Amino acid sequence: MYLQEILEVGIGLIFVWLVLSIATMSLQEWLGNIVNLRGKELEKAISQMLSSRDLVRRFYEYPLIANLYYQPKKKNGKVRLPSYIPADRFSATLFELIIQTGTENSPVQAMTDQVDKQLKTLGSAEQQKLARDDWDTILGIARNVTTSGGGTAALDSLKFQVQAYGNKYPELKPNIDMLIPQVDQYYKQFVNELHPPAGSGTNTDLAMWQFRLGTLALKKTNPRLSASIAAILRQTATFDLNGDQKVAVIRANLESWFADAMDRLSGTYKRRAQLLAFIIGFILAMILNVDSINVASSLWREPTLRQAIVAEAQNYTPPVTSQSTPGAAPLQDIPALKTQLQSLNIPFGWNFAAFNPGDKKCALLPIQPGQIVGIASRDASGQSICNGINNLPSDPNSWAAKLLGMLITGAAAAQGAPFWFDILKKLVNVRGTGAKPEEQNAVG
């Protein structure tokens, strides 16, 4: 009996929710850009995967990743982390970082900061530079122990160079003498446990050997990541593959590992984004006094209002939104939203009026049910008046209904404009309006 009326009320409500959803999405996008929410969530996910703050730092500094995000020229500038990292870049970067791990975690590298401090005690700037160049040479030799496949000969060469460095610079000899046994103990695990493939040079077989060495180096410094990478290596070992194929399979497995982590991140991000959208929608509902229960009641009572909104909904085309500029607040959204709702004659908003407080002070206190006063001012005659709201709920039940109506509005706005636009089109078609002329021409 009332199907047509119910359908029109539904169209009117959904149209209101659609308009609010667009404003909510715009504000949410702006807030997301301000705090770089997606980028920070991605960094947290990668931190959990790599289990090392230092490795995460090196990961983001690696050229393949560094060119994905904004890095300010000024030191105090704000870095904007990437909100998306391609899986192939993740796998390629992590593969190279693991290869470098044997050197980066070595006692030679760990001693560098202490050496730099002691170099400042040397006589002249020229002597300091020569000493630093000699130390860089030792770092290069240390890198070759885990990347060139030199084996015992490379380790002996490194120990000899370290000892010669201590003899050349007596000021550093006490620390150098302590470093030599550490070097021997650290690098023997590579020389004794793993051997480079015969005839390997700069090919994929050597890359695989270096990758295995890096995984071995992770055991002491990052056992959690080492266990993950070791599992990926075991998967590769089950296949009879050559060097190229092994590298491809490992990178594919790293990409799959990253994709799984991104799926979990997407689920978490969507839940948080949904909550943020609800909060924004609820705040908009409070600011503009958009009470879904009151709107539905008004639409039910006033056929003319229903028909006007239905006509507006039939011709409605959602605005084309663009990416918000970081730091630029969409301050025009709320006034524009208010103007758009006003054009629909929908009952919303707070009624502000001046009150004579009588013998009461002008404060945020009700003068009578449904009225609350606030800012003090004077009228043209100089008499003291109070400015406030005169359409507040007058009893607890009315307040509960008002709050429920605004919560419904916030929850509806959180669903997103595409969701409501699709439903709106279906309801308009069900009502029997048919396709628009331009749509009929397109079909024909």
Summary of the structure (lengths in Angstrom):
residues: 444
radius of gyration: 34.2
end to end distance: 35.9
largest distance: 102.3
contacts: 1299
relative contact order: 0.14
helix: 69%
strand: 5%
